[in-house]
Amino acid sequence: MKTRLAALLLALATVVVVSCSGKPGHPGLLVTGDPPELYADYAIFARRCSKCHGLSRALDSGFDTDAKWIAYVTRMRRQPASGITETDAVAILRYLHVRVRRQREAKAAEETK
Amino acid sequence: MKVGHLVLALALALVIAFAGNRPAMAIERTIAGSVQLDYHLVPSQRNAEGNAITFDGFTKEAALKLAVDLGEHVSANVKICVGCHGFETDMAYFDLRANDELNVRVGRFSPSFGSFNLRHDPGNHKLSDKPLPYDMGRMLRMRDWNMGVLPSPFPDDGVELNGSHWFQDVVQIDYAAYAVSGFKADQSSTDLDFVQSRGGSAYYVDNNTRPAVGGRLALTAKFTPSYDMTLGASGMHGTFDPTNDLTYTILGSDLSFRLEHTTLRFEYLMRREAFDTSDPTRFRYAVPSSHGDFFVKHGAYAEIEQPLTSALDLILRADGMYRVGNVLAGSTLDAKSSVGRLTLGTSFAIDDNVRLKASTELWGFTDRDDRGHTREVSFHLGAVATF
């Protein structure tokens, strides 16, 4: 009886925590500061890549060249039921290219300080 | 002879494809991994002295994967896992790819079956536990049930042909066909021996000369940019004993929807497995003269995953298994036994790469344990990091 009560309390606590957690957003990471023209590409990236893993798995991979991203995105596109078309891959790579460029620029600005 | 012709035609097709335009490409290496620590609390699984009588406490799963793209057409993957089973080689294979539609995978890998196995890494699924049909040891009464229908992952040595084709950027068709060593067990065993099948204690050598074969076909349709569906069917068949007398057949079907940010998944698996009845005294029930030498184990789950914020997901899962068939005299199962489970869980991202997982599981069994219980409760609290 005690265990059932504990289970019920934990389930209720879960629901309360969940209910107080704000409004729904994108699954995975929200990237702020991206230029508005990238939003559509980001949406495709977020939609397709979150099907199998969190977005941070890609964004924090440390890849800093287009060649690495092309190899990586191609491998993911070929995963069964990936849902990633070649058109999607172009949009995803476009987003990642700009993101890497911005990271590189930020790092250079940091180093010149 | 026909098989020989098919292999020859395939080899020629690959040679022609690889001999085509091959732009220079640098070798790219990717290292990735995950670590999960989970605490499983099963307060109802205690004896009169208060000591745990089931598998509960801390468990960890760690994996490290190296992927190497050697060029446009060749890549290799090696993945090592550490878990309750010790060190295991989850992947050690290379891919020879002609194009999107034709890839040959050679080495050690989990053959294509079902949809969950693609997400079996704890960094890629939101609950601490796998669905019961794919359970590999965390389920209650694990030894009575000998785990799930197809404990995931299920790495094996062999070769697989697979590929994918898009129609108008709307429909994706995936296929896979493979031959692998297959599951293993001793001649007198009444169920698959997953430790012998997976582990290196027998030096990863097949216990019989006949490969197991199987395949998968899946269709993914994108109805709108935010609504897609995948429907799949899988099957494998082989023998598991040293003399190739005892067969197993595993069939599965899966259906998943992604509607905006909500994901719905359904999956069903069944395994029909023969056992040796030459000594009928081993069994609890009389062995009929026909159709008494096998059992069938069914398993299914339905799951909904709902992001509530950018950092918090809510997961609700219902899963279960149903076994029909004779049992050994000492088994705690009956001729017809079932287990059901309801899970409510959350997954909270405390950092880009770190998530906390918390869940409550309510269990129901048709068979009473030695204390007369048919219901159990368990809790998971875990943390997983990916890199």
Interface residues (C-beta under 8 A of the other chain):
Chain A: K2 T3 R4 A6 A7 L10 A11 T14 V17 V18 S21 G22 K23 P24 G25 H26 P27 G28 L29 L30 A43 I44 R47 K51 C52 H53 G54 S56 R57 L59 D60 S61 A67 K68 A71 Y72 R75 R78 Q79 P80 A81 S82 G83 T85 E86 T87
Chain B: M25 A26 E28 T30 A32 P43 S44 A67 D69 S75 R97 D100 N103 S112 S115 L118 R119 G123 N124 N162 S164 W166 D169 Q172 D174 A176 R216 A218 T220 K222 P225 S226 D228 T230 G232 R258 H261 P307 L308 T309 S310 A311 L312 D313 L314 L344 G345 T346 A349 D352 N353 R355 A358 T360 L362 V377 F379 T386 F387
